[in-house]
Every structure is written in structure tokens, then in C-alpha cells.
Amino acid sequence: MSMRYAAKVVTIIFINALLVSGCRQSPEEDIVVNKNEGTMEKIIQQGKASDKENLNIPETYTDSFSLDADEIKVNVDAKVHPVDPPLPVVRVKPHVITAEEAQKWAEVLFEGKTAYEPHTMTKQEVEEKILWYKQRISDKEALAADVGEENVQSTIESYEESIADFEKAYETAPDAELRQECRWEFHPMGYYNEIGYDGGMDEEGLNKTQQLIAVTDDLNGHTGQIVVSNRDEEDYRLNLMAFYYLDEHEMNDIPYKKISAEEAASIADKVLEKLGIEGWALYSSDNNSNEDEGKDSHMLIYTPAYGDVPVIQGPGVDVKSEDIYASNYYYSSLRIDIYNGIIYGVEWISPLEEVKTESSDVETLPFEKVYEAFRNQMKSKYTRDKVIDPADPTFQNKEADIEVNITHITQGLFRIKEKDNKEEFLIVPVWCFTGEVMVNGDNWGESEFAMINAVDGSTIDTFLGY
């Protein structure tokens, strides 16, 4: 991937903090991905491929212009990172992670150790949960006070589903707590986290997320855990599998071992092969090594690749968005953490299944057209308030010298949501404009400023996924 630039990952997703959003609202503006309504579909149907010579892609690009009544200066002095054709358009759908895949992970990552249930609820504990839900359903007045009159019926239906799940769990629950080998069964999240118990409430609807958890002991002297989460609801989707050491912050007993980035990538690739995970490309690799502290850690991020073209890593998409067109689904990524030569963390988020190749090599816009779309987007949307919080007392009623420095313009693929399709997504060619923000001479960090659809020139709102 000599011509591909792997932008530094600036956002790490913490799935365990997920909460359910309320009802979605219509967007205030026309949806971004369909701004050029039907244009991309027509180009795909034409079946024409790009003439590389006519794309006029430079090695570098320079420009400067002002925004927001000259309050912001934009400096473009960027390295351009194209990819060689063909550039495909691929239709995909979320992959629901199976118990069989979790078992495969345990075979590989638990290193032959027995996988156990994290906690086996006793019959008494299951009965208490069932009783709690039934009591909540019976007292509709109290329920209305807690969730609102308009949400009573949906809450009751959710509770009834939970009761049915726990009644099924009661059949196999032991009379007393005991250590059991993992049964590789999915349960409502509340089965493990005791949501809605001891006076709590499942008001966030987390029991609609199905989970499977397996643990093992004595994994290099530590406890390892695998967690699978699947959710397919109107509010948001979630497909996640993660392996990690439960005491990962207490790993000083693992002897120091310095490895190179190439060695770390080799270790990760071998594990991916054993796990049967194919079609992912290394997107970024970070190393933090300190011999005095006895640690050498590597974090490798992979993204899907289609036709040897990698997908650009997206930011932390807003799964709680109330926009009715929002994807509400995390971008696909695969993260592997290595500590002193040992893999202690693997996180697989939003794996996808290919449905159909819409185009094996779609026609894309000349570079100047793409840059024009970027410039127009910045001029129409980027203001001082995008950079500085208007409520920040440090800058209230004060001038600020704001500069945006675009340093990289990267081509790749990106996942977008179609307006009227709730089940599938499209992987499309894009150009990503990244750089840094300077305020009064201080570097405020790297940022993605625009993601331009390379087929029709529309701007993609990466935080909403369309």
C-alpha cells in the first residue's frame, strides 16, 4: 500500500458506555449523501470506469482562502495520497456475530484454556428478576411516573420479553452457584449486568442487546474474557466482539520484550489468520515503549478492504443521533493490542457482509472537481463557532487568530447510509481532507475537515454516517 496514507486514529470507541436514544427527528437540511439526488446511481448504472490520465491527481496541492468574514484562514499545503484503480462500489450489510465465532476466538485467544460462564445465576436469582419485572408491570401508575405515559406500553412489552428470556434461563439455572463451562448462549444484557434489578430499571432498553460472555483463568497469570454484543433495533445497531484481560492495568508481571512494528504486525496477522478473519488491511500502528517501566505496547488498527482498496477509518459516529436518516451504526474497525509481545486485547466492531458489487470500477470525478466541492463545503459550513465554543469565557468578545492547515488529502473507500434503506450500506470511493487547527499559535490537534464522495462530489457527514 505504498500510495496509501494511514491517517492517525484520534477517536477510540468505548462500547460499554452505550445508551439508547429517543425518537429520531427529521434532519434540518437535505441529507448530505443524496444532495446530488440520483447522480451517483446514474453514474454506477452507466458502467464507465475512470480514465486515470483525465483525473489530473497531483502529488501535492497548495491553496489559501478565508472563511467566516475573514475570521478563519485556510492554508492548503497537502500531500495527495491517491489509490490505483479499480475503485469499487460495494453494497454491504451488518454481520451478526455468532456463538460459533465466539468459540473460535476462545480456542485461539484463550490458548487452549477452558472457557467458563462468568456467573451462573441461581434459580432464586432468576425468580427474583422475574418477580421484579412482574411487579413493575402490575403497577402501571408507578411505571408511567418513571417512563412517561406514552412509553408505558412499549416498556411493558420490553419487560414481557425479558420475563420470557428469564423463564427460559430458569430451566437450566442451578440451585446453588457453581462454576460451569461456557454454554455459548446469548442472553439479554441484563442477565450479566443485572439491569432492572434491586430497584434499578431497564429504562435505557439495554436488554434489547443480546450478549454472550466467556471467561478463562490463568491466561499468562491473568483472567481473560470474551464479550459478544448484538443489537438490531430502531434506535441503533451494535455488533461487537472483544477479547481482553480483565486486569489489563496490572500486567507488570509480564517480562519486558521489545518488538518492532513489523514484528507486531506479523503477530497480529497470524492471529487474524487463525481467527479466520480475512479482507482487512492494516490502517494504523502506534507504539509506546519504555524499558525503564518494563513495557512495550503496540496498538494496530485494521479496516475492511475491497479490491485491495482500504476503507478510511471514520470518527466515533453518533449512534444516539435523532436524525431519522442517520446510520446509528459504528464504523467497522478491528483493533489488536500487544503488550511485551503478548496479545492482550482484540476488538472487532461492526463487521460487514458483502451483498453485491454495484460497480467493480466506478467512474470518479477529476481531482479539481473534488477540491472545488471541499472548498465550497468549507466556505458554507466552517465558522468560528465550529472551532471555539461560544460559551468559552476565555474567548468571549475577544478576537482569535484561527488557522486551518490542510496537510493530507487521502483517497480511499468509506461507508455511507442510503436514504431509504435501513438494512444495507454502500462502500464508495471518497477523498478525505485532514489537517490541524491553530488558535493564537497553539496547535489544537489533528482533525478531519471534509469527506467528499469521489463519484458525485457530495459531502458526507461522517458523524451521522451519510
SULBELZI-V297711 format. One record per residue. N is the residue number from 1. SS is DSSP state (@ for helix, = for strand, . for the rest). NEAR is the number of other C-alpha atoms within 10 Angstrom. Layout:
n=N ss=SS near=NEAR
n=N ss=SS near=NEAR
This chain:
n=1 ss=. near=13
n=2 ss=. near=6
n=3 ss=. near=12
n=4 ss=. near=17
n=5 ss=. near=20
n=6 ss=. near=17
n=7 ss=. near=19
n=8 ss=. near=14
n=9 ss=. near=16
n=10 ss=. near=13
n=11 ss=. near=11
n=12 ss=. near=9
n=13 ss=. near=14
n=14 ss=. near=8
n=15 ss=@ near=12
n=16 ss=@ near=6
n=17 ss=@ near=6
n=18 ss=. near=14
n=19 ss=. near=15
n=20 ss=. near=15
n=21 ss=. near=16
n=22 ss=. near=12
n=23 ss=. near=12
n=24 ss=. near=15
n=25 ss== near=12
n=26 ss=. near=12
n=27 ss=. near=12
n=28 ss=. near=7
n=29 ss=. near=7
n=30 ss=. near=9
n=31 ss=. near=23
n=32 ss=. near=19
n=33 ss=. near=23
n=34 ss=. near=19
n=35 ss=. near=15
n=36 ss=. near=14
n=37 ss=. near=13
n=38 ss=. near=11
n=39 ss=@ near=14
n=40 ss=@ near=21
n=41 ss=@ near=14
n=42 ss=@ near=11
n=43 ss=@ near=17
n=44 ss=@ near=20
n=45 ss=@ near=11
n=46 ss=@ near=11
n=47 ss=. near=14
n=48 ss=. near=13
n=49 ss=. near=18
n=50 ss=. near=17
n=51 ss=. near=13
n=52 ss=@ near=14
n=53 ss=@ near=8
n=54 ss=@ near=10
n=55 ss=@ near=15
n=56 ss=. near=12
n=57 ss=. near=15
n=58 ss=. near=12
n=59 ss=. near=11
n=60 ss== near=14
n=61 ss== near=16
n=62 ss== near=11
n=63 ss== near=10
n=64 ss== near=13
n=65 ss== near=14
n=66 ss== near=15
n=67 ss== near=19
n=68 ss=. near=15
n=69 ss=. near=10
n=70 ss=. near=12
n=71 ss=. near=14
n=72 ss== near=21
n=73 ss== near=18
n=74 ss== near=20
n=75 ss== near=17
n=76 ss== near=20
n=77 ss== near=17
n=78 ss== near=20
n=79 ss== near=17
n=80 ss== near=22
n=81 ss== near=21
n=82 ss=. near=18
n=83 ss=. near=20
n=84 ss=. near=13
n=85 ss=. near=17
n=86 ss=. near=18
n=87 ss=. near=25
n=88 ss=. near=23
n=89 ss== near=24
n=90 ss== near=21
n=91 ss== near=20
n=92 ss== near=19
n=93 ss== near=17
n=94 ss== near=19
n=95 ss=. near=16
n=96 ss=. near=18
n=97 ss=. near=17
n=98 ss=. near=16
n=99 ss=@ near=17
n=100 ss=@ near=10
n=101 ss=@ near=14
n=102 ss=@ near=21
n=103 ss=@ near=17
n=104 ss=@ near=14
n=105 ss=@ near=22
n=106 ss=@ near=23
n=107 ss=@ near=16
n=108 ss=@ near=14
n=109 ss=@ near=23
n=110 ss=. near=24
n=111 ss=. near=12
n=112 ss=. near=11
n=113 ss=. near=16
n=114 ss=. near=15
n=115 ss=. near=23
n=116 ss== near=19
n=117 ss=. near=20
n=118 ss=. near=18
n=119 ss=. near=16
n=120 ss=. near=20
n=121 ss=. near=21
n=122 ss== near=18
n=123 ss=@ near=20
n=124 ss=@ near=14
n=125 ss=@ near=18
n=126 ss=@ near=20
n=127 ss=@ near=16
n=128 ss=@ near=14
n=129 ss=@ near=23
n=130 ss=@ near=21
n=131 ss=@ near=14
n=132 ss=@ near=19
n=133 ss=@ near=20
n=134 ss=@ near=15
n=135 ss=@ near=12
n=136 ss=@ near=17
n=137 ss=@ near=19
n=138 ss=@ near=11
n=139 ss=. near=10
n=140 ss=@ near=15
n=141 ss=@ near=13
n=142 ss=@ near=13
n=143 ss=@ near=19
n=144 ss=@ near=15
n=145 ss=@ near=10
n=146 ss=@ near=13
n=147 ss=@ near=15
n=148 ss=. near=12
n=149 ss=@ near=12
n=150 ss=@ near=9
n=151 ss=@ near=13
n=152 ss=@ near=19
n=153 ss=@ near=14
n=154 ss=@ near=11
n=155 ss=@ near=21
n=156 ss=@ near=18
n=157 ss=@ near=12
n=158 ss=@ near=17
n=159 ss=@ near=22
n=160 ss=@ near=16
n=161 ss=@ near=15
n=162 ss=@ near=22
n=163 ss=@ near=20
n=164 ss=@ near=12
n=165 ss=@ near=15
n=166 ss=@ near=22
n=167 ss=@ near=17
n=168 ss=@ near=12
n=169 ss=@ near=18
n=170 ss=@ near=19
n=171 ss=. near=10
n=172 ss=. near=12
n=173 ss=. near=18
n=174 ss== near=15
n=175 ss=. near=12
n=176 ss=. near=11
n=177 ss=. near=13
n=178 ss=. near=12
n=179 ss=. near=10
n=180 ss=. near=13
n=181 ss== near=15
n=182 ss=. near=19
n=183 ss=. near=13
n=184 ss=. near=17
n=185 ss=. near=13
n=186 ss=. near=17
n=187 ss== near=20
n=188 ss== near=23
n=189 ss=@ near=20
n=190 ss=@ near=21
n=191 ss=@ near=24
n=192 ss=@ near=15
n=193 ss=@ near=11
n=194 ss=. near=15
n=195 ss=. near=20
n=196 ss=. near=21
n=197 ss=. near=18
n=198 ss=. near=10
n=199 ss=. near=7
n=200 ss=. near=10
n=201 ss=. near=17
n=202 ss=. near=18
n=203 ss=. near=16
n=204 ss=. near=16
n=205 ss=. near=20
n=206 ss=@ near=19
n=207 ss=@ near=23
n=208 ss=@ near=19
n=209 ss=. near=20
n=210 ss== near=20
n=211 ss== near=23
n=212 ss== near=25
n=213 ss== near=27
n=214 ss== near=25
n=215 ss== near=24
n=216 ss== near=23
n=217 ss== near=15
n=218 ss== near=11
n=219 ss== near=16
n=220 ss=. near=15
n=221 ss=. near=10
n=222 ss== near=17
n=223 ss== near=16
n=224 ss== near=25
n=225 ss== near=23
n=226 ss== near=26
n=227 ss== near=16
n=228 ss== near=25
n=229 ss== near=24
n=230 ss== near=23
n=231 ss== near=19
n=232 ss== near=16
n=233 ss=. near=12
n=234 ss=. near=13
n=235 ss=. near=21
n=236 ss=. near=20
n=237 ss== near=18
n=238 ss== near=24
n=239 ss== near=24
n=240 ss== near=23
n=241 ss== near=24
n=242 ss== near=20
n=243 ss== near=26
n=244 ss== near=20
n=245 ss== near=21
n=246 ss=. near=15
n=247 ss=. near=10
n=248 ss=. near=14
n=249 ss=. near=7
n=250 ss=. near=10
n=251 ss=. near=17
n=252 ss=. near=13
n=253 ss=. near=10
n=254 ss=. near=16
n=255 ss=. near=13
n=256 ss=. near=19
n=257 ss=. near=15
n=258 ss=. near=18
n=259 ss=. near=17
n=260 ss=. near=12
n=261 ss=@ near=15
n=262 ss=@ near=10
n=263 ss=@ near=12
n=264 ss=@ near=25
n=265 ss=@ near=18
n=266 ss=@ near=12
n=267 ss=@ near=16
n=268 ss=@ near=22
n=269 ss=@ near=18
n=270 ss=@ near=11
n=271 ss=@ near=18
n=272 ss=@ near=18
n=273 ss=@ near=10
n=274 ss=@ near=14
n=275 ss=@ near=17
n=276 ss=. near=11
n=277 ss=. near=12
n=278 ss=. near=11
n=279 ss=. near=12
n=280 ss== near=20
n=281 ss== near=20
n=282 ss== near=19
n=283 ss== near=25
n=284 ss== near=17
n=285 ss== near=20
n=286 ss== near=13
n=287 ss== near=16
n=288 ss== near=10
n=289 ss== near=17
n=290 ss== near=11
n=291 ss=. near=10
n=292 ss=. near=7
n=293 ss=. near=9
n=294 ss=. near=16
n=295 ss== near=19
n=296 ss== near=21
n=297 ss== near=22
n=298 ss== near=23
n=299 ss== near=21
n=300 ss== near=20
n=301 ss== near=23
n=302 ss== near=22
n=303 ss== near=23
n=304 ss== near=23
n=305 ss== near=19
n=306 ss== near=21
n=307 ss=. near=14
n=308 ss=. near=17
n=309 ss== near=22
n=310 ss== near=25
n=311 ss== near=26
n=312 ss=. near=28
n=313 ss=. near=25
n=314 ss=. near=21
n=315 ss=. near=19
n=316 ss=. near=18
n=317 ss=. near=20
n=318 ss=. near=18
n=319 ss=. near=22
n=320 ss=. near=20
n=321 ss=. near=21
n=322 ss=. near=18
n=323 ss== near=17
n=324 ss=. near=17
n=325 ss=. near=22
n=326 ss=. near=29
n=327 ss=. near=31
n=328 ss=. near=24
n=329 ss=. near=23
n=330 ss=. near=25
n=331 ss=. near=25
n=332 ss=. near=22
n=333 ss== near=23
n=334 ss== near=24
n=335 ss== near=21
n=336 ss== near=26
n=337 ss== near=23
n=338 ss== near=21
n=339 ss== near=26
n=340 ss=. near=21
n=341 ss=. near=21
n=342 ss== near=17
n=343 ss== near=21
n=344 ss== near=22
n=345 ss== near=21
n=346 ss== near=25
n=347 ss== near=18
n=348 ss== near=19
n=349 ss== near=23
n=350 ss=. near=22
n=351 ss=. near=23
n=352 ss== near=18
n=353 ss== near=13
n=354 ss== near=16
n=355 ss== near=13
n=356 ss== near=12
n=357 ss== near=15
n=358 ss== near=18
n=359 ss== near=21
n=360 ss=. near=16
n=361 ss=. near=19
n=362 ss=. near=25
n=363 ss=. near=25
n=364 ss=. near=25
n=365 ss=. near=19
n=366 ss=. near=19
n=367 ss=@ near=17
n=368 ss=@ near=13
n=369 ss=@ near=15
n=370 ss=@ near=22
n=371 ss=@ near=18
n=372 ss=@ near=12
n=373 ss=@ near=21
n=374 ss=@ near=21
n=375 ss=@ near=16
n=376 ss=@ near=12
n=377 ss=@ near=17
n=378 ss=@ near=18
n=379 ss=@ near=16
n=380 ss=@ near=10
n=381 ss=@ near=10
n=382 ss=. near=15
n=383 ss=. near=16
n=384 ss=@ near=16
n=385 ss=@ near=10
n=386 ss=@ near=9
n=387 ss=@ near=16
n=388 ss=. near=15
n=389 ss=. near=12
n=390 ss=. near=13
n=391 ss=. near=9
n=392 ss=. near=8
n=393 ss=. near=9
n=394 ss=. near=10
n=395 ss=. near=12
n=396 ss=. near=12
n=397 ss=. near=8
n=398 ss=. near=7
n=399 ss=. near=9
n=400 ss=. near=16
n=401 ss=. near=12
n=402 ss== near=20
n=403 ss== near=22
n=404 ss== near=25
n=405 ss== near=21
n=406 ss== near=25
n=407 ss== near=20
n=408 ss== near=22
n=409 ss== near=26
n=410 ss== near=24
n=411 ss== near=27
n=412 ss== near=25
n=413 ss== near=28
n=414 ss== near=27
n=415 ss== near=26
n=416 ss== near=23
n=417 ss== near=23
n=418 ss=. near=19
n=419 ss=. near=16
n=420 ss=. near=8
n=421 ss=. near=10
n=422 ss=. near=13
n=423 ss=. near=12
n=424 ss== near=18
n=425 ss== near=23
n=426 ss== near=22
n=427 ss== near=22
n=428 ss== near=23
n=429 ss== near=28
n=430 ss== near=27
n=431 ss== near=27
n=432 ss== near=24
n=433 ss== near=22
n=434 ss== near=20
n=435 ss== near=20
n=436 ss== near=17
n=437 ss== near=20
n=438 ss== near=19
n=439 ss== near=15
n=440 ss=. near=12
n=441 ss=. near=11
n=442 ss== near=11
n=443 ss== near=12
n=444 ss== near=12
n=445 ss== near=10
n=446 ss== near=19
n=447 ss== near=19
n=448 ss== near=18
n=449 ss== near=19
n=450 ss== near=20
n=451 ss== near=27
n=452 ss== near=25
n=453 ss== near=26
n=454 ss=. near=27
n=455 ss=. near=22
n=456 ss=. near=26
n=457 ss=. near=25
n=458 ss=. near=24
n=459 ss== near=25
n=460 ss=. near=24
n=461 ss=. near=17
n=462 ss=. near=22
n=463 ss=. near=18
n=464 ss=. near=26
n=465 ss=. near=27
n=466 ss=. near=21
